[in-house]
Amino acid sequence: MNGFGPGMLRLMFPSAAVAAFLAQAGPPEAVVSGTPSPLLAFLLMAVLGAAVVLINLWSSKRSHRE
């Protein structure tokens, strides 16, 4: 048995090799998509939430006299 050689250390700790490979690859290219802004979704949620609250608070036209 020869002990731990450089090959064995690379097998035990592959993070240094992976980090070196990723550093050479460079950052990924930015992809611009045509998706709408999330603010539109928040605005739609606010409008629907306000509609639900107003409908629940609206007084009923029926009277509850019995």
C-alpha positions as CSV (number, residue, x, y, z in Angstrom):
1,M,0.0,0.0,0.0
2,N,1.4,3.3,-1.1
3,G,-1.0,5.4,1.0
4,F,-2.8,8.5,-0.2
5,G,-1.5,9.8,-3.5
6,P,-2.6,12.8,-5.5
7,G,-5.1,10.6,-7.5
8,M,-6.7,9.4,-4.3
9,L,-7.1,12.9,-3.0
10,R,-8.8,14.0,-6.2
11,L,-11.3,11.2,-5.7
12,M,-11.9,12.1,-2.1
13,F,-12.2,15.8,-2.6
14,P,-13.6,16.5,-6.2
15,S,-14.8,19.9,-5.2
16,A,-11.5,21.6,-6.2
17,A,-11.5,20.0,-9.6
18,V,-15.2,20.9,-10.1
19,A,-14.6,24.5,-9.1
20,A,-11.6,24.8,-11.4
21,F,-13.7,23.4,-14.3
22,L,-16.6,25.8,-13.6
23,A,-14.2,28.7,-13.3
24,Q,-12.9,28.0,-16.8
25,A,-16.4,27.6,-18.3
26,G,-17.4,31.2,-17.4
27,P,-20.8,32.5,-16.4
28,P,-23.8,31.4,-18.4
29,E,-25.2,33.8,-21.0
30,A,-28.2,35.9,-19.9
31,V,-31.5,34.9,-21.5
32,V,-34.0,37.6,-22.1
33,S,-37.5,36.2,-22.2
34,G,-40.8,37.9,-23.0
35,T,-42.5,37.0,-19.7
36,P,-44.5,39.8,-18.1
37,S,-43.4,41.5,-14.9
38,P,-44.3,39.9,-11.6
39,L,-45.9,43.3,-10.7
40,L,-48.7,42.4,-13.0
41,A,-49.4,39.2,-11.1
42,F,-49.3,41.1,-7.8
43,L,-51.7,43.7,-9.1
44,L,-54.1,41.0,-10.3
45,M,-53.9,39.3,-6.9
46,A,-54.7,42.6,-5.1
47,V,-57.7,43.3,-7.4
48,L,-59.1,39.8,-6.9
49,G,-58.4,40.0,-3.1
50,A,-60.2,43.3,-2.8
51,A,-63.1,41.9,-4.8
52,V,-63.4,38.9,-2.4
53,V,-63.3,41.2,0.6
54,L,-65.9,43.6,-0.8
55,I,-68.2,40.8,-1.8
56,N,-68.0,39.3,1.7
57,L,-68.6,42.7,3.4
58,W,-71.4,43.8,1.1
59,S,-74.7,43.8,3.1
60,S,-77.2,41.3,2.0
61,K,-80.4,42.5,0.4
62,R,-82.4,39.9,2.3
63,S,-83.5,40.8,5.8
64,H,-83.2,38.2,8.5
65,R,-86.5,38.8,10.1
66,E,-88.4,35.7,11.0
